[in-house]
Amino acid sequence: MGSEWDIMGAGAAGLLGSAPCRPEFRMLSLDGNVLCFATTWEHDISTSVLTAPHRSKVLRRWAEAVTDGTMDDPDEPPVSLAARRWLDVTA
């Protein structure tokens, strides 16, 4: 079973991270009021918690940019629609 669980190597290049051997974690509370995330660095691990992410100008600008569809993967549900829905609901 161990060979099926590759979250640190190639498995970290997708949903669980930004690149091979770079695992990450992101979680949004069910009510959308708390965003928690963690990432790895060369010699460290960092974690952050953001309350009221809908008030973050940086996140809102990023979500606006994502709505153009350039980050959509044809094999996955469109990120652009989710970003637009989040912007509309949190306006």
Secondary structure, 3 states (H helix, E strand, C coil): CHHHCCCCCHHHHCCCEEECCEECEEEECCCCCEEEEEEECCCCEEEEEEECHHHCHHHHHHHHHHCCCCCCCCCCCCHHHHHHHHHHHCC
